[in-house]
Amino acid sequence: AQAQAASQAPGTARPGAAAFMASLSPRTGDVKLPNGIVTLPLGDVYYYLAPADAERVLVEAWGNPPGNETQGMLFPAGARPTDPDSWGIVLTYVEDGHVDDADAAEIDYAALLEQMQADTAEMNAQRKADGFPAMQLVGWAEPPRYDAQRKALHWATVMRVEGAREDTLNYNVRTLGRRGVLEMNVVAGVEQLPQVEGSIDAVLAVPEYDPGHRHSDFDPEVDEVAAHGLGA
């Protein structure tokens, strides 16, 4: 699936922490995503916010444009989205067919970065028209790596927001399912890269496709194949 637009990390326009947190409904334990095919066995390591609460965090607390279609968000236990050093994971799901990972070893990541930078630049005219600052994709914070066993591709980019005091880290994870891709976009400050990297194994282990919906459950007789491979 094509990478979604990068999200902007916590900024200065945040409501009072206590009042805002009291208005949210965090969940722990085993959480079924709205798509009905992925379960998050969170335990007490992360907590989950449903799509409506996630939209409030992204727009009201973090200053992103409205209209985000997500499966919700995850936060580390004890962290509040209103904290200046908070980081969270935006969850989305794209069902556009079974993604073949046969091209994993052949992807030209330098060319891919150039395309992503061009796509980000093209979005800026609309962002400015909507009253939001321009964004620049600076480069890789971590180049892409593919975990063939977990069927997960992950990478990190550095984003620069016009007028922001610091750059934003977007750590992306794409987990392949039978008919689509679960996208996990970790949004943090660049200085939090070591902390995020230390948590990435736990992040990769969180999503579980339910039986019948895993990548290995693909049936070529009934399932559509995506028009693109892993690189796209």
C-alpha positions as CSV (number, residue, x, y, z in Angstrom):
1,A,0.0,0.0,0.0
2,Q,1.2,3.5,-0.7
3,A,2.6,5.2,2.4
4,Q,0.2,7.6,4.0
5,A,1.0,11.2,4.6
6,A,3.3,11.7,7.6
7,S,1.7,12.9,10.8
8,Q,2.9,15.8,12.8
9,A,4.2,15.1,16.3
10,P,3.0,16.9,19.5
11,G,3.2,20.7,19.2
12,T,2.4,23.7,21.2
13,A,-1.4,23.8,20.6
14,R,-2.4,21.2,23.2
15,P,-5.4,21.4,25.6
16,G,-4.9,21.0,29.3
17,A,-3.5,17.5,29.9
18,A,-5.9,16.5,32.8
19,A,-9.1,17.6,31.1
20,F,-8.1,16.2,27.7
21,M,-7.1,12.8,29.1
22,A,-10.3,12.6,31.2
23,S,-12.2,12.9,27.9
24,L,-10.6,9.9,26.3
25,S,-11.4,6.2,26.7
26,P,-8.2,4.2,26.8
27,R,-8.3,0.4,26.6
28,T,-5.8,-2.3,27.5
29,G,-5.8,-6.1,27.3
30,D,-6.9,-7.8,24.0
31,V,-8.4,-5.2,21.6
32,K,-10.1,-6.1,18.3
33,L,-9.6,-3.4,15.6
34,P,-12.7,-2.0,13.8
35,N,-11.7,-3.9,10.7
36,G,-12.7,-7.1,12.5
37,I,-9.7,-9.2,11.4
38,V,-6.8,-8.0,13.6
39,T,-6.5,-8.4,17.4
40,L,-4.0,-6.4,19.5
41,P,-2.9,-8.4,22.6
42,L,-1.7,-5.3,24.4
43,G,-1.6,-6.5,28.0
44,D,-0.5,-3.5,30.0
45,V,2.4,-2.5,27.8
46,Y,0.3,-0.2,25.5
47,Y,-3.1,1.3,25.6
48,Y,-5.5,1.8,22.7
49,L,-7.6,4.7,21.6
50,A,-10.5,4.1,19.2
51,P,-10.7,6.1,15.9
52,A,-12.8,9.0,17.3
53,D,-10.3,9.5,20.2
54,A,-7.4,9.1,17.8
55,E,-8.8,11.8,15.6
56,R,-9.0,14.2,18.5
57,V,-5.4,13.5,19.5
58,L,-4.1,14.1,15.9
59,V,-6.2,17.2,15.4
60,E,-6.8,18.9,18.7
61,A,-3.6,17.8,20.6
62,W,-1.1,17.5,17.8
63,G,-2.3,20.1,15.3
64,N,-2.7,17.9,12.2
65,P,-5.4,18.4,9.5
66,P,-8.8,16.7,10.2
67,G,-10.3,13.8,8.3
68,N,-7.9,11.0,9.4
69,E,-9.4,7.6,8.7
70,T,-7.6,5.3,11.1
71,Q,-8.2,2.1,13.0
72,G,-7.2,4.0,16.2
73,M,-3.9,4.7,18.0
74,L,-1.6,3.1,20.5
75,F,0.4,4.7,23.3
76,P,3.0,3.3,25.7
77,A,1.5,2.7,29.1
78,G,1.8,5.7,31.3
79,A,2.4,8.1,28.4
80,R,-0.1,10.9,27.7
81,P,-0.6,12.4,24.2
82,T,-0.5,15.9,25.7
83,D,3.1,15.4,27.1
84,P,5.7,17.3,25.1
85,D,7.8,14.1,24.7
86,S,4.9,11.8,24.0
87,W,4.9,9.4,21.0
88,G,2.1,7.3,19.6
89,I,1.3,4.8,16.8
90,V,-1.3,5.6,14.2
91,L,-3.1,2.5,12.9
92,T,-4.7,2.2,9.5
93,Y,-5.7,-0.7,7.3
94,V,-5.7,-0.8,3.5
95,E,-7.5,-3.6,1.8
96,D,-6.3,-3.6,-1.8
97,G,-5.4,-7.2,-2.3
98,H,-2.8,-9.7,-1.3
99,V,0.7,-8.2,-1.5
100,D,3.4,-10.5,-2.8
101,D,6.7,-10.1,-1.0
102,A,8.8,-11.8,-3.6
103,D,10.5,-8.5,-4.6
104,A,11.7,-7.8,-1.0
105,A,15.4,-8.2,-1.9
106,E,15.1,-6.2,-5.1
107,I,13.7,-2.9,-3.9
108,D,15.7,0.3,-4.8
109,Y,15.4,2.2,-1.6
110,A,17.3,5.3,-2.9
111,A,14.8,5.6,-5.8
112,L,11.9,5.0,-3.3
113,L,13.1,7.8,-1.1
114,E,13.2,10.3,-4.0
115,Q,9.6,9.4,-4.9
116,M,8.4,9.8,-1.4
117,Q,10.1,13.2,-1.1
118,A,8.5,14.3,-4.4
119,D,5.0,13.1,-3.1
120,T,5.5,15.0,0.1
121,A,6.4,18.2,-1.7
122,E,3.3,17.9,-3.9
123,M,1.1,17.8,-0.9
124,N,2.4,21.2,0.4
125,A,0.3,23.4,-1.8
126,Q,-2.9,21.8,-0.4
127,R,-1.5,21.9,3.2
128,K,-0.8,25.7,2.9
129,A,-4.2,26.3,1.3
130,D,-5.8,24.6,4.3
131,G,-3.8,26.7,6.7
132,F,-1.2,24.1,7.7
133,P,2.6,24.5,7.5
134,A,4.6,22.8,4.7
135,M,6.4,19.6,5.4
136,Q,9.7,18.3,4.0
137,L,10.9,14.7,4.0
138,V,14.5,15.1,5.0
139,G,15.6,11.5,4.6
140,W,15.9,8.1,6.2
141,A,16.4,7.9,10.0
142,E,16.5,4.1,9.5
143,P,16.5,2.6,6.0
144,P,13.8,0.0,5.2
145,R,14.2,-3.6,6.5
146,Y,11.9,-6.5,5.8
147,D,11.2,-9.2,8.4
148,A,10.1,-12.2,6.2
149,Q,9.0,-14.3,9.2
150,R,6.7,-11.6,10.6
151,K,5.7,-10.4,7.1
152,A,6.6,-6.9,8.3
153,L,8.4,-4.0,6.5
154,H,9.7,-1.2,8.7
155,W,11.6,2.0,8.2
156,A,11.9,5.5,9.7
157,T,12.0,9.0,8.1
158,V,12.8,12.4,9.3
159,M,10.2,15.1,8.6
160,R,10.7,18.8,8.9
161,V,7.7,21.0,9.5
162,E,7.9,24.6,8.5
163,G,8.2,26.8,11.7
164,A,8.6,23.8,14.1
165,R,11.4,23.9,16.6
166,E,12.5,20.3,16.0
167,D,12.1,17.6,13.4
168,T,9.6,14.8,13.6
169,L,10.3,11.1,13.4
170,N,7.9,8.9,11.5
171,Y,8.7,5.2,12.1
172,N,6.6,3.1,9.8
173,V,5.6,-0.6,10.0
174,R,3.6,-2.4,7.3
175,T,2.4,-5.9,8.3
176,L,1.0,-8.0,5.4
177,G,-2.3,-9.9,5.7
178,R,-4.3,-12.1,3.5
179,R,-6.1,-9.3,1.6
180,G,-4.5,-6.1,2.8
181,V,-1.9,-4.3,4.9
182,L,-2.0,-3.0,8.4
183,E,-0.1,0.3,8.6
184,M,1.5,1.3,11.9
185,N,2.9,4.8,11.8
186,V,5.0,5.7,14.9
187,V,5.0,9.5,15.4
188,A,7.7,11.0,17.6
189,G,10.4,13.5,17.9
190,V,13.7,12.7,16.2
191,E,15.5,12.7,19.6
192,Q,13.3,9.8,20.6
193,L,14.6,7.5,17.9
194,P,16.7,5.4,20.4
195,Q,13.6,5.0,22.6
196,V,11.4,4.0,19.6
197,E,14.1,1.6,18.3
198,G,14.2,0.0,21.7
199,S,10.4,-0.6,21.5
200,I,10.2,-1.7,17.9
201,D,10.3,-5.4,18.5
202,A,7.4,-5.1,20.9
203,V,5.5,-3.0,18.3
204,L,6.1,-5.7,15.6
205,A,4.8,-8.3,18.0
206,V,1.6,-6.5,18.8
207,P,-0.7,-7.0,15.7
208,E,-2.1,-10.5,15.2
209,Y,-4.2,-11.3,12.1
210,D,-7.1,-13.6,13.1
211,P,-7.1,-17.1,11.7
212,G,-8.2,-17.1,8.1
213,H,-6.8,-13.5,7.5
214,R,-3.1,-14.1,7.8
215,H,-0.7,-13.7,4.8
216,S,-0.2,-17.5,4.7
217,D,-4.0,-18.0,4.4
218,F,-3.9,-16.5,0.8
219,D,-6.0,-18.6,-1.6
220,P,-5.3,-17.8,-5.3
221,E,-8.6,-19.3,-6.3
222,V,-10.7,-16.7,-4.5
223,D,-8.4,-13.8,-3.3
224,E,-7.4,-10.8,-5.4
225,V,-3.7,-10.1,-5.8
226,A,-2.6,-6.4,-5.3
227,A,-1.5,-4.6,-8.4
228,H,1.8,-3.8,-6.7
229,G,4.5,-5.6,-4.8
230,L,6.1,-4.8,-1.4
231,G,8.1,-1.9,-2.8
232,A,5.0,0.1,-3.7
